[in-house]
Amino acid sequence: MSLYAPERENPVECYLLTQCRSNGLLCMKFTSPARGGVPDRIVVSHAGTVFVEVKRPGGDLEPRQRAVHAKLRRFGAEVHVVHNETSVDTLINHLLGRDQNQQKATS
């Protein structure tokens, strides 16, 4: 049994995890006991490693999360915020190097 059972997670986070797995990307839960406001997930792909904050549709970042994301970006990290399945799909396509225009042409 997983510590992070899908039925207990945010549906957007479940979708992110499912899409990462089905596309061969490593998606790990990220916690930092000594520092609050860190992104929820780290996604590792051949294109690189990114931090991902998962929000419910309509959810907004807390001030502490904004500050931590800004600090990560200042140090060169790539941080994404996903709110729904469309934003997860956009992130996955970005990590797989798929151009959005190319994706539409093949659909």
C-alpha positions as CSV (number, residue, x, y, z in Angstrom):
1,M,0.0,0.0,0.0
2,S,1.3,3.4,-1.0
3,L,1.8,6.2,1.6
4,Y,0.1,8.5,-0.9
5,A,-3.0,6.5,-1.9
6,P,-4.5,8.0,-5.1
7,E,-8.0,8.1,-3.6
8,R,-6.7,10.5,-0.9
9,E,-4.9,12.9,-3.2
10,N,-6.1,15.9,-5.0
11,P,-7.6,14.7,-8.4
12,V,-5.2,17.1,-10.2
13,E,-2.2,15.5,-8.4
14,C,-3.5,12.0,-9.3
15,Y,-3.8,13.0,-12.9
16,L,-0.2,14.4,-12.9
17,L,1.1,11.2,-11.3
18,T,-0.8,9.0,-13.8
19,Q,0.4,11.1,-16.8
20,C,4.0,11.1,-15.6
21,R,4.0,7.3,-15.2
22,S,2.3,6.6,-18.6
23,N,4.9,8.9,-20.3
24,G,8.0,7.4,-18.5
25,L,8.6,10.4,-16.2
26,L,9.6,10.1,-12.6
27,C,7.2,12.0,-10.3
28,M,8.1,12.2,-6.7
29,K,6.3,13.7,-3.7
30,F,8.4,16.5,-2.3
31,T,8.4,17.5,1.4
32,S,10.9,19.6,3.3
33,P,10.3,19.4,7.0
34,A,12.5,22.4,7.8
35,R,11.0,24.7,5.1
36,G,7.3,25.3,4.3
37,G,6.0,26.5,0.9
38,V,8.0,24.0,-1.2
39,P,6.3,22.6,-4.3
40,D,4.4,19.4,-4.0
41,R,6.2,17.3,-6.6
42,I,9.5,16.9,-8.4
43,V,9.3,15.6,-11.9
44,V,12.4,14.1,-13.6
45,S,12.6,13.7,-17.3
46,H,15.3,13.5,-19.9
47,A,14.8,17.2,-20.5
48,G,15.6,17.9,-16.9
49,T,14.1,18.2,-13.4
50,V,11.3,20.5,-12.5
51,F,9.3,21.4,-9.4
52,V,5.5,21.2,-9.7
53,E,3.0,22.9,-7.4
54,V,-0.4,21.3,-7.6
55,K,-3.5,23.4,-6.9
56,R,-7.1,22.6,-7.1
57,P,-9.0,24.4,-10.0
58,G,-9.3,28.0,-8.9
59,G,-6.8,27.6,-6.2
60,D,-4.1,30.2,-5.6
61,L,-0.6,30.2,-4.3
62,E,0.0,31.2,-0.7
63,P,2.4,34.1,0.0
64,R,5.0,31.6,1.4
65,Q,4.7,29.5,-1.7
66,R,5.2,32.5,-4.0
67,A,8.3,33.4,-2.0
68,V,9.8,29.9,-2.2
69,H,9.0,29.5,-5.9
70,A,10.7,32.9,-6.6
71,K,13.7,31.8,-4.7
72,L,13.9,28.5,-6.6
73,R,13.7,30.4,-9.9
74,R,16.5,32.8,-8.8
75,F,18.7,29.8,-8.4
76,G,17.8,28.6,-11.8
77,A,15.1,26.0,-11.0
78,E,12.1,25.5,-13.2
79,V,8.8,25.7,-11.2
80,H,5.4,25.0,-12.7
81,V,1.9,25.3,-11.2
82,V,-0.8,23.0,-12.4
83,H,-4.5,23.6,-11.7
84,N,-6.3,21.1,-14.0
85,E,-5.8,18.3,-16.6
86,T,-5.1,20.8,-19.4
87,S,-2.2,22.4,-17.5
88,V,-0.9,19.0,-16.6
89,D,-1.0,18.0,-20.3
90,T,0.8,21.2,-21.2
91,L,3.6,20.4,-18.6
92,I,4.0,16.8,-19.9
93,N,4.2,18.0,-23.5
94,H,6.9,20.6,-22.4
95,L,8.9,17.9,-20.6
96,L,8.7,15.5,-23.5
97,G,9.7,18.3,-26.0
98,R,6.5,18.2,-27.8
99,D,5.6,21.4,-29.6
100,Q,2.0,22.4,-29.0
101,N,1.5,23.3,-32.7
102,Q,3.0,19.9,-33.7
103,Q,0.7,18.2,-31.2
104,K,-2.4,19.8,-32.7
105,A,-1.4,18.8,-36.2
106,T,-1.1,15.1,-35.2
107,S,-4.3,14.9,-33.3
